[in-house]
């Protein structure tokens, strides 16, 4: 994995976290779906952790891009 790949993985993980957080928020507003909120929120938090991990990896990896 290089820096670019790690950053791409982080972006994808952030998108997934955002999607799950939005879903949890929408479910929280629905009175009959309250039991689904916590699992989605927890999954969103996990994806946010994955995004942070990929960002940390990207910070440690050398930049392999070349400028023209």
N, C-alpha and C positions, 0 to 999 in steps of 0.2 A: 504494500500500500504506500502510495506517495501522498504528499501534502494535498494535492488536488483531489484525489480520491477520498481522503479523510474529510475534507471540507464538503464534498458532494454528499457523503454519508451523513454529515452533520445537518446539512440543509434538508435532506429527506427525513431525518429523525425529527427535526423541528416541525416540519409540515405534519407529520403523523401526530406529534404531541398536540399541536394546535387543533387538529381535527378531533382528537379525542376529548380535549378540553371543551371545545365547542359542543360536542355531542353530550358530554356530561352536564354542561350548563343548560342545554335545551331540555334534557331529561329531568333536571332538577326543577324546572318550571312546570313539568307535567306531573300532576298529583299522583297518578297511578303507576308511575315508572320510577319511583324513588329508590327501589332496590337495585336499579341498574347504574345509579350515579356513581357510587363509590368504586366499583370495579373499573369503570371507564376513566374516572379521575386518577386512579392508581396506575392504570396503564399509560395514561398521558404523562404522569410524573416519571414513569420508567423510561419512556421515549425521550423525555427532556434530559434525563441522566445520560442516556445513550448519546444524545447530541453533544452534551458537555464533554463526554469522554472522547468523541471524535475530534472536537475542537482542541482538546488537550493534546491528542496525538498529532494533529496538524501542526501545532505549535512546536512540537519536538522534531518533526520531520524536516529535512532540508527542502528548500524551494527548488523544484526541478523545472520550473518554467524558464524560458529564455526570452529576453526582450530583443526585438528587431532593431 
